[in-house]
Amino acid sequence: MNRKNIIKIEFINPSLKQSEEPKLSNRNARHGLENTFKKWNLFFLFLVILKFGFGCVDDSRIRTGDGIVEPGLEEATGVTTERIRNISPEQELNIDELYSYAVERTERIALKEEAIQQADSQKAAAFASFFPSLSLVYNKFYRIPGPNSHFNPFYTEPNPLTGGSTTSSLPPTVGPGTRLLLSIPILNGVSQYTTYKAAGALAKVRMNEAKYESGRLYLEIAQAYYNVIQLKEILSLEERKTDLVRKTILERRRLFSLGKITRADVSGAEADFSRSEANLEDFKYQLKQAEMALESLIGIGEGGLRLSIPKAAISIPQNLSPEERIAKRYDVIAAKENLKMAELNLKKAWGGHLPSVTLNNYYTIPEHNTTPNKDITMQLSINVPLLSAGTITAGVKQAESAVRQAQLQLSQAKRIATDEIRKAYESSLNSARLLSLYSKALNSVESNLSGQRRGFSFKTVSRLELLVSEISFLDSEIAYKRAFYQHSLNTIWYSVAIGELPKLKKLKEEDKTGD
């Protein structure tokens, strides 16, 4: 691409001209020059301060384990510093409190927040490109003798702008010396605007990705939480069951000694006891592994967990249509924003064919033992791309491919979201039906156990029959607990799949994403 300065205009402040009229005194002329010079000094000082002001960046570092939830994490997760501080070290923790700990103490969402900050920085840089830039330019020339230097032993450097002159014969960048360059972008095709809009879309992509990851974290914590709670309760029931099986063996041995049962009945009871002991050890190991997994998820040391036990099953959300459910998925929202970003990048690529206009302003800083020159040279530069060797066309093709890729990603995100929502909903309905059946079975077994206990008190039911009924009741209770916690987990899975959990602050922009 050829870069050509089509127009070059130089403006000299008329108040800086040396007066040629004898009517003006030297004192008045010198006073006017000093005032004008002070005004330009204040102007350039203001620009320097503005530049450093835009360059300053606040400390937005994400720190884990400090008890503080940064604003970016709060927006992406719904967890606040106040919620963290309200959690007592001695209290039993539920899923929401475990999730709050995981957000504040682990790096999982913090990594996403850093990506958000990087996207915000790109947006700020794109916005800053609309403003003028101030730089210091220094030129110095060196003479390198050539093979024919004896024919021209004298080297004359280009003269800088000298005081008292109203025009310059050389461009401002040719002469040696130190200059301030104020570059003002006037027109850059569509590059600046599309870059800024694409950076904004990227920031939204990163934010929605962080919100989606928050939902995945919440679901994993719920799975680990219910796994630990279920294993703890089942382990307690298995210990009671093992004790009952031991009593059953003793009772069968007594009956065998009386000749009322066979040896095979005793052997069967002993085999049941061995299986109960093996199951008990297996549950202890599974519980330890589940606790380690939960502690790793939330960033708490070993043995530092006290979990609250849920009392009732969670209800299934029913007030959303399928379209609304997909629209609330943050991965789908992120895919939509990614498509917008790709379309803006395509416009930016097409904008490479358009010209750009820049206004450059030069001021030469006086050097020692030289006459001060207070001229401000303004240069209007228009760059028209004539030949790019196919780079712009290649960029357009790449951007078009990125748009098609973003469209496929959006279609894939919608399909995955639809499949997950359907599976989670069907699993919730199925587990609800199973929970109802297991609840009826548990009530029947409990009623039977009550009858057996009354019969035992009236000597109409033997001790062995009562022990068998109690073991059957524990088996039914274990099955009910499994169904109860599985249904609770499936309900949370469905709530996460439709974007209802975890609870986040809804923005106005999110309400329009489904339109």
N, C-alpha and C positions, 0 to 999 in steps of 0.2 A: 504494500500500500504506500503510495507516494504522499508525503506530507509537504504541503505547499502553503506558504503564507500568502494568501491572495491579496490581503489589504494590510497595509502598515501605516498607522496614523500616529503622529507624535504631537502631543499637546504640551506646550510650555506655559506655565503660570505667568500671565502678563504682569502680575505684581512683582515677579522676580526679575523682570528686565531691568537692566541698568538704565537709568534715565539719561536720555541724550539731550533733554531740553535744559537749557541753562537756567530756566526760571525756578526749577526745583533745587533745593539745597541738598548738599551731601548728607546732612544730618537727617532730614526727612526720609531720604531714600534708604539710608542704613536702618532707620527705625522700622520702615515698612518691611524690609527684608527680614529683620529679626522676628517680627510678629508672625509673618507667614511661615518662617521656619519653625517657630514654636508650635503653630497649629498643626503642621505636618508631623512634628515629633509626637504630639498628643494623639494624632490619628493612628500612627503606626504603633504607639504604645497600647492603645485600645485594642488593636488587632492582635497584638502579641498576647495580651491578657485573655482575649476571647479564645485564642488558639489553645492556650494552656488550660483554660477552663473546660473546653470540650475534651481535652486529652486526659483530664483527671478521671479516674475510675474509682468508685467506692469499693470498700472491702466487702464483697459479697460471697466470701468463701463459705462453703458448706462444711460444718464440723459435726461429727457424729459423737454421741455420748456426752454432750455438754449440757443436756437438759433444755436446750433451746431449739425450737422448730423455726427455721428461717421462712420468710414470707413466700419464697418460691416453693418450698416443700409444703407449706400450708395450703397453697392453692392447688397443688397437684395431688395431695393426699387427704385433705380435710382435717388433718391433725393439727392442733394448736399447742402452743407452749403452756397455756393454762390447763389443758387436759393432761399434759404430762405431769405438771406440778400437783395436780389433784389426785394422782395415783399414789396411794400410801404403800410403803415397802412391805407392810404387814398384811395388806388386804389380799383377798383372793381375786384373781384376774379373770375377766371374761375375754371374748374374742376381740372386742373393740379396744380394750386396754392393751392386749397383746399386740395388736396391730399398731397402736400408737408407739409402743416401745420399739417395734421393728423399724418404723419410719425414722425414729430419732436416733437409734443406736446402730443401725446397720448401713451399709453403703449402697444397697440395692437401688433405692429411689434417689439417693444423692448423686449417683452416676447419671441418672436421667436429668437431674436438675442442672448438672454441669453442662450437659448438652444443650439445655434450654438457655443457659447464660451465654454459651458460645453463639447460638443463633441470635440472641438479643444483641450481642456485640456486632455481629454482621449487619443487623438492621441499623444499629447506631452508626456504623461506618458508612453504610449506604446513605443514610440521612445527612451525614456530615459532608458527603460529596457535593451537596447542593451549595455549600458555603465556600467563600474564598479561602485560599491557602496562602500563608505567608512563609517565605523561606529566605535564607541568607545565601547569596551566590558570591563565590570568590574565584577570580580568574588571575592566573599568573603564567607568564610565558617564559620558556627556556629556549636558549639557542643551542642547537646541536650542529657543530661544524660538519660540513659535507666535504666530499673530495675536491670540490671547486671553491672552497671557502676563501682561498687566497685571492680570487678575483673580486670577491665582495666581503672584505674583512669587517665591514661595519654592519651591525644588525640593528634595525630601528623597530622598536616595539610599537604597536598601535597605540595612539594617544587616547587616553580616556577623555570623557567629557570635561571640558575645562570651564572654570567660572567665567562669567561674563559673556558666554556665547549663548545665543538663542536657538541654535540648531546644532545637530550632531550629524557628522558624515558617516559614522559607523554605527552599526546596530549596538544596542546596550550590552549584549552578551559577548561582544568581540573584544572590547578594550579590557585591559587588566584593571584590577581593583576589586573592591568589596561593594556589593549592592544588595538592597532589599527587593525581593520579588513578590509582588502581590498578584496572584493568579485568580481571576474571577471566571468561573464557568458560566457561560451564557446559554449555550445549547449543546447538548451532547446526544442528539438523536432521541431515542427512547431508552438509552442504556441506563441513565441515572434513575429514572422513574421506575422502570421494570426491575432494576436491581433492588431498589428499596421495597417494592411490593413483594418481590420473591423472597426477600429476607424476612419480611413480616409473615408470609405464608410458612416459611421454614420454622419460625418461632412457634407458630400454632401447631405445626406438625410435632415438634419436640414436646410441647406441653401436653398434647393429647396422647402421645406415646407414654409420657410419664404417668398420666392418669390411668391409662390402660394397664401399665405395669403395677400400679397401686392396687387395681382390682385383682390381678394375678397373685400379688403378695397376700392380699386379704384372703383369697380362696385357699392358698397353700397353708396359711396360718390356721384357718378354720379346719382344714383337713387334719393337720397335726394336732390341733386342740382336741377335736372329737376322738381322734385315735387314742390320745393319752387318757382322756376321761373314760372312754369305753373300756380300755384295757384295765384301768384302775378298778372300775366297778366289777368287771368280769373276773378279775383276779380275786377280789374280795368274795364274790359268789363261788368261785372255784375252790377257794380255801374252805368255805363252809361245806361245799359239796364233798370235798376230800375227807373232811372230818365225818360227814354222814356215811360215806362209803366205808370208812374205818369202823364205825359203829355197826354197820351192816355186816361186815366180816365177823366181828365178835359175836353178833347175834346168830349168824348162820353157824358158826363154830359151836355155839351153845346148843342150837337145835340139832346139829349133826351128832353131838355127844349124846343127845337124848334119842337119837335114831329117828328123828322126824323128817330129816332131809338127807339127800345123798351127798357123797363127796364131790360130785360134779358141781352141785350148787355152791359149795364153798370155794371151789377152784374158780368158778365164774366170778364170784365176788372179789376174790383176790386179784384176778386179771383187771377187773374194773378199777380197783384201787391203784394198780400200777399205771393204768392209763391216766387216771386223775392226777397222780403225782407228776407224770411226764407233761401233761397239759399245764399243770401249775408252773413247772419250771420254764416251759416254753413261753407262757404268758409273762412271767417275770422278765425274761430276756427281751421280749417284744416291747414291754413297757419301758425298759431302760433305753432301748434304741429310739422309741418314739419320743421320750423326754429329751434325749440328746438332739434329735432333729428339731424339736420345737425350740429348744434353747438356742440352737444355732440360727434359726430363722429370726428370732427376736433379739439376739445379741446379749443374752443373759448367761452368766456363768453357771456351772454345774450345780444342781441342787438348789437353785434360787427361785423355783417356781412354786406358786400356790394358786391352783386353778379353782374357779367357782364352777359348781355343777348346775347346768341348766335344768329348769323345772318343767318347762313345757316346750312342745315342738313349735317351730317357727311356721307362720302361715305363708302360703304361696301368694305372691302378688298377682292380682287378677285384673287390674284396671288399665292395662296397656294393650293396644292393638299390635299386630306383628310389625307394621311399619314403624310405629313409635319405638318398639323394642330395638329394632336395628338402628334407628336414628340415634339412640342414646349410647350406642357402642362407641367407645373412644377410639378403637382401632379403625372403625369405619370413618369416623370424623377425621382422623389423621390421614387416611388414604385420600379423602376428598381434598384436604388442604395440600397434600402432596401433588395431586393433579393440578390444582391451581398454580402451584409453584412451577411445575413443568411447563404449563402454558405460558406463564410470564417469562420463563427463560427462553422459550421459543420466540416470543416477541423481541426479547433482548438480542437474540441471535440475528433476527431479521434487521434490527436496528444498526447492525454493523455496516450496512450499505449507506447509511445516512451521514451527512457531514456533521462536524462538531465545530463550535465557535467558542473561543476563549479570549478574554481580555487580560493581557499581562501588563503590569505596572512596575516600572523600575525606578529605584532611587539610588544614586551613587553616594556612598558614605565617604566624606572627605578624608583623605589621608594626611599624614604629617608633612608639613612644608609644601602643601599644595593649596591652590586657591579653591575655596568651597564652591561646589556646584549644586545648586538647589533645584535643578530641573527634575521634573517628574515625566518620564517617558512612558506613554501608553501605546501598547501594541495590540492591535486586533488581529487574531490568528484564526483563520478558517481552514480546517482540514477536510479535504474531500477525498474519500477512498476511491482510487482509480483502478488499481490492480492489487489484488490480495493473494494471488497464486492459489486460489481455491480454498483459503483458510476460512473465510466467512461462509462459503457454501457448505463446507464440511461441518462447521459449527451449527448451521441450520439443520442439516441432516441429523446430527447427533441430538439436537434439541427435539426434533420431531420424533425420533426413536424414544427419547425419554418421556414424551407425552403419551405415546402408545403404551410404554411400559407402565406408566402411572395409571392409565385406564385399566390395564389388566390387573394391576395390584388392587385397585378399588373393587373390581368385579370379584376378585378372589377373596378380599376381606369381607364383602357382603355374603358370599357363599359360606365361608367359614363361620361367620357370625350366625347365619341362619341355621346351619347344622348344629352349632353348639347350643343355641337357644332351644331348638326342637328337642335335642337329646336331654338337656337339663330339665326341660319341662316334663317330658315323658318320664324321666327318672323320678322326678318329684311326685308325679301322680302315682306311679307304681309303688314307690316306697310308702306313700300315704295309705294305699290299699293294704299293703303288707303289714303296716303298723296297726291298722284296724283289726286285721285278722289275728295278729299275734296278741293284741290286747284282749280280744275275745277268748283266745286260748288260755291266756294267763288267768283271766277271771274264772274260767271253768276249772282250771287246775287248782286255783286258790279255794274255790268253793268245795272241790273234792277233798282238799287237804283239811279244811275246817270240819267236814263230815268225818274224816278219818280220825281226827283228834277227839271229837266227841265220842266216836265209837270206841277209841282206845280208853277213854276215861270210864266208859261203861263196860269195859272188858269184852266188847264185841269185835274189836279189831286188834290183831296181834301187833307186837312191837315191830316186827319185821315189815309188816304191811304199812305201818306208819312211816318208817324210815324210807321205804320205797316211794311213798307219796311225797315226802319232803324233798327227796332227790329229784323227782319229776317236776316239782314246783320250781326248784332252782334252775333246772334245764329250761323250763318255759320262761323264767325271768331273764336268763341270759339271752335267749333268742329275742325276747322283747327289747332288751337294752340295745342289742345290735341293730334291730330295725328302727328303734327310736333315734339313735345317733346317725344312722345312715340317712334317714329321712331329713333330719336337721341339716346334714351336710348337703344333701341334694337341693334343699330349699335355698341354702346360701349360694350354691353353685348357680342356680337359676337367677337369683337376685344379682349376682355378679355378672352373669352373662348378658342381662338386659341393662346393665349400667346403673342399677339401683343401689348397689353396695360396692365399695364403701361410700358413705355420704360425703359428697363434695359440694363446694360452693358452685352453684350454677351461674354461668355468665349469660348475658343477653345474646352473645354471638352463638352460644351453643343451642339456644332455643330455635334458631333459624336454620340450623344445619339440616334439619329434616325436610325443609321446604324445597 
